[in-house]
Structures are given as C-alpha cells and as structure tokens.
Amino acid sequence: MNTYGLGGKVAVITGGASGIGRACAHTLARSGADISIWDLDRGGLDLVIKELEDYDYRVHSAVVDVSDSAVVDAAMQDVLDTLGHVDIAVCNAGIGGAAASSADYTDEQWRQVTGVNLDGVFFTQRAAIRAMRHGGRGGSIINMASVLGSVGFASASAYTAAKHGVVGLTQVAAWECAADQIRINAVGPGFIRTPLLDDNLDQETLDVLAGQHALQRLGEAAEVAELVAWLASDGASFATGTFYPIDGGYLAR
Ligand SMILES: NC(=O)c1ccc[n+]([C@@H]2O[C@H](COP(=O)([O-])OP(=O)(O)OC[C@H]3O[C@@H](n4cnc5c(N)ncnc54)[C@H](O)[C@@H]3O)[C@@H](O)[C@H]2O)c1
C-alpha cells in the first residue's frame, strides 16, 4: 500500500466509522494526515480511533448528522478550533435507502436518501470550502458519488439521483474554487464490500453484482481509499472538477 505524503495536512472524513470512510481514515492517517472523523455512530468512531492509535497523528472525532447543516457547521468550527485548519475533506457519509420502483418510492424515502446523500455532501462541502478559504492554504475536497452518479440502477431512484447530483455540485464548485487553489473531485466506486452492501443484500445478490464488474468481483474499501488519498495529495495538482470511477470495469460496457 502506498503513502501519499500528507504530513502537516488535516483531513475531515464523514461516515468515518465504517466501510469506505474508515478505510480512508486508515490510508490518510498512514500518509501522515491529522484526521477528524465524523459519523452518527459514536461506538464505531471510537473503534476506528483505537485501530489508528499506532500512527503518529492527531485525531478529532464528532457525532454529526451530515443532513443537518447547523451541526455540520459547528463540527467544522470545532475542527478548526482543535486542529487549526482543514486541508482535505472527504464528503463520504451515505446510505443505501429503500429499494423500490420510482412509481412506489415514498416522499419520506426520497427525502431520507437525498437528505443524507445529496444535502449532506453539499453541506459538508460548503463548510469545507469556507474553512479552506479562511485558512488560505488551498485544499482538496473529495465527494463520494458512485458508479450510479453516471448510470441508472432499477429500484434506486433517490440514490441514483443523489449521486448524479453529487457529480454536478462537484463540477460547479470546482470552477468556483479554482482561484482559491481548492480542488474538488468526485469518486465513483463500483459495488464495494462494506456493511452498506453486506447488511442489505443476500449472498446470491452479491454474487450477481460481482459478475457485473469486468474484474468479476466486488471492490474493497481500501482500494477506493487509494484513489481518495491520491486526490487528496499534491500529486493530484492538476485534478479538479472530474468524476473518477473506481469500479473494476463496471462502467466499461
Ligand atoms: N459500498 C458500496 O458498494 C458503495 C458504492 C458506491 C458508493 N458508495 C458510497 O460510499 C459512501 C460510504 O458507503 P459505505 O459503503 O462505506 O457504507 P457504510 O454503511 O459502511 O458506511 C457509511 C457510514 O456513514 C454513516 N452515516 C450514515 N448516515 C449518516 C449521517 N446522516 N451523518 C453522518 N454519518 C452518517 C454510517 O453510520 C456509516 O458509518 C456512501 O456515500 C455510499 O453511497 C458505496
């Protein structure tokens, strides 16, 4: 596994208690970044902090519901007060939501999924842009979309719409923030073996999904974290406004 030369940088990771966010915390901390992990799950945050205790880094954590902008803004201020600045934001927290056809999706289901997966990314990105502008050090924001930010998937209307929205808000903000040396990109994982999949799908469905990738397997959270860490690093200095699939060939059809 690579390290990405992130010493001296502070990274905020939402959804950091599980899955892809947890893997990002590992990879960014191993690369030298100080970490602030946010999640609804206090116990999960504490476990991740314990896993990372061998790394030489400072840590901050907060119980945050990313769909509540006031809570997001307060948490970002707390990171500034505790760690001094923000250089990297991984806007990753997300939920799968109900599986139902577009005709049957309820108002409540739609609002729940878009509230976390679209509003939550927008609120975190907005707070990060403000913090980075205030710091005057530039920065890198990585928004977690999905392959479903690019194509459709039957029974996932709200999730697919939210992920397409994440790609769009990434492109807009990249143009708006380029002069501040803030790069903003979206990442599009294929289907990744995390609790989001394992808790909701049976083995037969997981096998069918695996077969839809050219590599004939599901991805690992650590493989997504490698791309996130590269985008966070100075090595990605010409990367902004782009949607980066990391999908084992899912979209290559
Ligand atoms: N697993 C996949 O196949 C896959 C594929 C493409 C994209 N993604 C995206 O990656 C991101 C992470 O997913 P994952 O697979 O690691 O899922 P996960 O369920 O393992 O982790 C998601 C984390 O987000 C937290 N969270 C949920 N709602 C929150 C809220 N309102 N505020 C703060 N934290 C909240 C959860 O507590 C959990 O710890 C999501 O945005 C998801 O849409 C996942």
The ligand as an ORCA input file, in Angstrom:
! r2SCAN-3c Opt
* xyz 0 1
  N     -20.447      0.127     -0.694
  C     -20.665      0.399     -1.961
  O     -20.885     -0.505     -2.791
  C     -20.635      1.819     -2.440
  C     -20.568      2.036     -3.826
  C     -20.547      3.328     -4.315
  C     -20.599      4.386     -3.431
  N     -20.672      4.159     -2.102
  C     -20.761      5.315     -1.237
  O     -19.700      5.319     -0.332
  C     -20.089      6.010      0.857
  C     -19.761      5.153      2.059
  O     -20.504      3.953      1.951
  P     -20.046      2.585      2.648
  O     -20.269      1.521      1.661
  O     -18.732      2.751      3.276
  O     -21.207      2.457      3.736
  P     -21.172      2.108      5.302
  O     -22.581      1.877      5.659
  O     -20.166      1.057      5.585
  O     -20.633      3.464      5.956
  C     -21.378      4.648      5.900
  C     -21.156      5.408      7.193
  O     -21.899      6.630      7.081
  C     -22.532      6.853      8.333
  N     -23.706      7.713      8.132
  C     -24.896      7.357      7.609
  N     -25.734      8.414      7.634
  C     -25.057      9.442      8.190
  C     -25.387     10.785      8.506
  N     -26.615     11.278      8.248
  N     -24.438     11.558      9.056
  C     -23.209     11.074      9.327
  N     -22.837      9.797      9.079
  C     -23.763      9.007      8.511
  C     -22.893      5.488      8.854
  O     -23.101      5.490     10.253
  C     -21.679      4.668      8.434
  O     -20.701      4.650      9.440
  C     -21.571      6.316      0.692
  O     -21.723      7.649      0.238
  C     -22.006      5.342     -0.382
  O     -23.116      5.815     -1.108
  C     -20.684      2.904     -1.580
*
